[in-house]
Amino acid sequence: MSSGEYQANLNGMNMFFGAVLGFVLSGTEKLQAWQFGVLLAMLAGVVITVLYITSSKYRLGYALLAIFYAVILPDAMDLMLHSKDTVPDKVRPTLLVWIGMTIMVEFWAREKPRADAAGDTADASTAP
């Protein structure tokens, strides 16, 4: 995968899953404003962790952490808010598919970055 393909994959997935996550949050209108705020804060944490998978030298740790967060988020929200089914049931699979695809793209083989052409090439007249 080239650098451009890698960036296209990440940009496409992030835009797509951001939109899907917004769509999946329908049904949260039953929450009180403060409950919705807590849900948004928790989801923002998961999304940031997903983005760290591709931006940090600790990408494996962030990948595992993102999976953990996505798995426990609905139950943790119910526990924190003393409520049942606070998080719509489609949030968990949406996050897990996004995380899985991000991990696949991040750990897929990529072309090595090219060295600067001006500083890396030898003068042809001095070559043996």
C-alpha positions, 0 to 999 in steps of 0.5 A: 500500500502506498502512502497515498492509499494509506491516507485515503483509507484512513480519511475514508474510514474516519469520515464514513464511520463518523457519519455512521456513528452519528446515524447510530446515535438516533434514539438518544433523544430519550436521554436527559441532557447531562446523560447525553453529554456523558455519552458524547464524552465517552464516545469521544474518548473511544474515537480519539483512541481509534485515531491514536492507533494510526498516530502513535508509536504505541499503536498496538496498545491503543488498538487493544485499548480501543477494542476494550473501550468499545466492548465495555462502553454500553455496559459502563454507561448503563452502570454509570448512569444507573439506567438500562440501554443508555447506548443504542445497540448498534454503537458497539458493532459500529465501533468494533468494525471501525477499530478492526478496519483501522487495525487492518489498514495500520498493520497492512504492509506499506511501501517504505517512505522514499528518501529525499532524491536530492540527498540520497543519489550519488553523482553519476560521474563518480559512480564506479 
